[in-house]
Amino acid sequence: DTEVTQTPKHLVMGMTNKKSLKCEQHMGHRAMYWYKQKAKKPPELMFVYSYEKLSINESVPSRFSPECPNSSLLNLHLHALQPEDSALYLCASSQVIPSTDTQYFGPGTRLTVL
Amino acid sequence: AQSVTQLGSHVSVSEGALVLLRCNYSSSVPPYLFWYVQYPNQGLQLLLKYTTGATLVKGINGFEAEFKKSETSFHLTKPSAHMSDAAEYFCAVSESTSYGKLTFGQGTILTVHP
């Protein structure tokens, strides 16, 4: 099973709302990633977790708050977002961090900020 | 710093024709190279990757790519296009020092005509 699941599939929120995106994998992977993909653009790395600890934060604004409660789950908490934050948010996982490892992507959550 | 350039944002071929998607990379250390495919409203799926060893890499769905260090290229080919190959294709690079960070090219949309 090489599946990464993400919920919800779609999310519409106002600029004052608080919402969360959820990602789950049961492949025993110990590295998990959040990417942001704007329309007609490639994915851009936001955060990397390794063994449930934040390893990389690509200078993401604090209105995005990641959380890795256990080795299978990754959350992205959203607060006070801007319309320009509307995008497809992709979660990925890999066995560990080394750069040769394949990252397996979920289907994404399409976020619209009004 | 690592970077990827994909030549041609759109490529159109006839069904049964050769598919050639171009990727050039820049890396200060030996790179690890990946090709991913993204179907509309879906996540990314790995087609193939090059880490070390044989420079001709075979992937899923009949795709292959050749790592050419002298040309800093990793072009993706498929001898005979199928309608189901229509999608967006991303070339990506990571380095041994990048702690799992993938840097993607801008993507190439492949259209297959009957």
Boltz contact constraints between the chains, C-beta under 6 A:
constraints:
  - contact:
      token1: [A, 42]
      token2: [B, 90]
      max_distance: 6.0
  - contact:
      token1: [A, 42]
      token2: [B, 104]
      max_distance: 6.0
  - contact:
      token1: [A, 42]
      token2: [B, 106]
      max_distance: 6.0
  - contact:
      token1: [A, 42]
      token2: [B, 107]
      max_distance: 6.0
  - contact:
      token1: [A, 43]
      token2: [B, 104]
      max_distance: 6.0
  - contact:
      token1: [A, 45]
      token2: [B, 101]
      max_distance: 6.0
  - contact:
      token1: [A, 48]
      token2: [B, 100]
      max_distance: 6.0
  - contact:
      token1: [A, 90]
      token2: [B, 43]
      max_distance: 6.0
  - contact:
      token1: [A, 97]
      token2: [B, 99]
      max_distance: 6.0
  - contact:
      token1: [A, 97]
      token2: [B, 100]
      max_distance: 6.0
  - contact:
      token1: [A, 99]
      token2: [B, 32]
      max_distance: 6.0
  - contact:
      token1: [A, 99]
      token2: [B, 94]
      max_distance: 6.0
  - contact:
      token1: [A, 99]
      token2: [B, 95]
      max_distance: 6.0
  - contact:
      token1: [A, 99]
      token2: [B, 96]
      max_distance: 6.0
  - contact:
      token1: [A, 99]
      token2: [B, 98]
      max_distance: 6.0
  - contact:
      token1: [A, 99]
      token2: [B, 100]
      max_distance: 6.0
  - contact:
      token1: [A, 100]
      token2: [B, 32]
      max_distance: 6.0
  - contact:
      token1: [A, 100]
      token2: [B, 51]
      max_distance: 6.0
  - contact:
      token1: [A, 102]
      token2: [B, 46]
      max_distance: 6.0
  - contact:
      token1: [A, 105]
      token2: [B, 43]
      max_distance: 6.0
  - contact:
      token1: [A, 105]
      token2: [B, 44]
      max_distance: 6.0
  - contact:
      token1: [A, 106]
      token2: [B, 43]
      max_distance: 6.0
  - contact:
      token1: [A, 107]
      token2: [B, 42]
      max_distance: 6.0
  - contact:
      token1: [A, 107]
      token2: [B, 43]
      max_distance: 6.0
  - contact:
      token1: [A, 108]
      token2: [B, 43]
      max_distance: 6.0
